Amino acid sequence: MPAKELLHRGFSPQGLAVVGVSIGESAAAVRRFRQEFGITYPLLMDEKDEVTPRFNARGHPTTILIGRDGRIIGRIPGERDWGVEAARDLARWLLAL
């Protein structure tokens, strides 16, 4: 199971929202991906790459941290292991804001 899914399952009851963004992929491809990897968190379809530039995401993947007030509080470019304790610590910190 992908680590972001673990983060979603572990922290969504406390209010952490994990949202994936699919860029340039068809709905059918995204459905297959969700089924194959057991993804249950929401996935935003951005087939025409219209949403991503608004978040200034320059690489794939990019993690955008958004505060409870809806403002961006950080960006993490590149792949990360969201299953490690440091990721859970970050989730706890975000929930405490």
RAJO-V157476 format. One record per backbone hydrogen bond with DSSP energy under -0.5 kcal/mol. CO is the residue of the C=O (numbers start at 0). NH is the residue of the N-H. If there is no record, write none. Layout:
co:CO nh:NH
co:CO nh:NH
//
This chain:
co:1 nh:4
co:1 nh:5
co:2 nh:6
co:3 nh:7
co:4 nh:8
co:5 nh:9
co:6 nh:10
co:7 nh:11
co:10 nh:13
co:10 nh:15
co:11 nh:14
co:15 nh:17
co:16 nh:18
co:17 nh:41
co:19 nh:43
co:20 nh:22
co:21 nh:23
co:21 nh:45
co:25 nh:29
co:26 nh:30
co:27 nh:31
co:28 nh:32
co:29 nh:33
co:30 nh:34
co:31 nh:35
co:32 nh:36
co:33 nh:37
co:33 nh:38
co:36 nh:1
co:41 nh:19
co:43 nh:21
co:43 nh:45
co:45 nh:23
co:45 nh:48
co:50 nh:53
co:50 nh:54
co:51 nh:54
co:51 nh:56
co:52 nh:55
co:55 nh:57
co:60 nh:77
co:61 nh:63
co:62 nh:64
co:62 nh:75
co:63 nh:65
co:64 nh:72
co:64 nh:73
co:66 nh:69
co:70 nh:66
co:73 nh:64
co:75 nh:62
co:79 nh:81
co:80 nh:83
co:83 nh:86
co:83 nh:87
co:84 nh:88
co:85 nh:89
co:86 nh:90
co:87 nh:91
co:88 nh:92
co:89 nh:93
co:90 nh:94
co:91 nh:95
co:92 nh:96
co:93 nh:96
//
